[in-house]
Amino acid sequence: MNEKKKNPVTTMVAKINNSEIVIVENGSKLVPIKPICQALGIDEDAQRRKLKDDPILASTTVLSTAVAADGKSREMVSIPLMWVFGWLLTIDARNVKEEAREALIKYQVECYKALYNHFTRHAEFVEWRNAMIEEQLMIVDEKKRSFSVSKKELSEANEELNRRRQMTENDYYAIKAQLTIPFVEE
């Protein structure tokens, strides 16, 4: 039984300088580099060489069939979507078209922020948690001090209650018989 070869499905994921950046899905998500290079105004051949020489990206670079700007299917150098973001980070913004420079720099700043957030999020969490713990420890210490004072006051109040419960009628008359002289200053 002969199976028909499926045409790749392309999905637009971004626009750079009015150029559509697509993913070619034919078993995996691949992004042709040519439209990106054209949109940025950088040399496609130089980028292909750069990808070929890169110790990580070289093994990910493949030829895939994609629909070109003229609507025809063409083989293009592509890299998996997973690696595109890192590749774009390596492009020197000084070498791109003036109208694309600001967008590329903005993108690269976002990449640096994402990397920072990824690698520091645990440390930031630990710092935040420690600050929260320190704040609560201060509250607990104050409550312990307050409890200690209250415990002492409660103990003294209970002692006085017990003393009053043990009072006799003789104690009552002894207290009542005491002479109270209010001294008033003139």
CORQUI-V850743 format. One line per field, one symbol per residue. ss: DSSP state (~ for helix, > for strand, _ for the rest). psi: psi as a letter, one per 20 degrees, with the letter a starting at -180 (. if undefined). burial: b if it has 24 or more other C-alpha atoms within 12 Angstrom, else e. A space follows every 10 residues. Layout:
BEGIN
ss->???
psi->???
burial->???
END
This chain:
BEGIN
ss->________>> >>>>>>__>> >>>>>___>> >>_~~~~~~~ ___~~~~~~~ ~~~___~~~~ _>>>>>>___ __>>>>>>>> ~~~~~~~~~_ __~~~__~~~ ~~~~~~~~~~ ~~~~~~~~~~ ~~~~~~~~~~ ~~~~~~~~~~ ~~~~~~~~~~ ~~~~~~~~~~ ~~~~~___~~ ~~~~~~____ ______
psi->pppppqqqpq ppirpoljpp prpoomhroq ophghggghi kqogghhggg ghiphghgii prpqpqprhj iqpqpqpqqq hhigghghhi pohijrqgii ggggggghgh ghggggggii hggggggggh ggggghhggg gghggggggh gghgghhhgh ggghhiqrhg gghgghippo ooppq.
burial->eeeeeeeeeb eeeeebeeeb bbbbbeeebb bbbbbbbbbb bbebeebbee beeeeebeeb bbebbbbeee eeeeebbbbb bebbbebbee bebeebbeeb eeebbeeeee eeeeeeeeee eeeeeeeeee eeeeeeeeee eeeeeeeeee eeeeeeeeee eeeeeeeeee eeeeeeeeee eeeeee
END
